[in-house]
């Protein structure tokens, strides 16, 4: 038995034996995933879906619990990011508005305010980096109301997909484990490919700027 299967057995036993408290367990597990990304919150959600199918847990209550847990985790991450942003702003101010630190921070905040909305909508579909997306939103001073709106939309869509997977795509617990494992592996591959393309794009732009600067010096 793999470590993931042992963990799934333990989580399944927890959900199945807590009765009316199971939605609270699901809420807490989803919250913890936003604070401690290695925690397998998604696996617990699909197991919750499995027991909802069996009639042990209410479907609407399961959905509300995991979505509310995600929003609570997003709120906490945003507050951490806001505190971090204030510290970074203060440090940049000590070095002056024209310092390298201040310019890098300004570029980061501008880029995040431009693209952060898309990241917030996609966050629940990106394993392992969800917490950092909300921390970045707080550090970039994206309003909490917008963060919770977009993060809540993402959480609702993702949880609906997970609950549907647990209800209609799997016939037993082992299939659920494999579904989560395959998706997580594919998502990490996609994230790695995206990060590689992003790094190559930055390297290409820097090389282009150096070539342009060198050409300008030669003309001078």
Helices and strands as residue ranges (DSSP letters): H 3-17, G 19-21, H 22-35, H 41-53, H 59-95, H 100-122, G 123-125, H 130-139, H 144-164, I 165-169, H 173-219
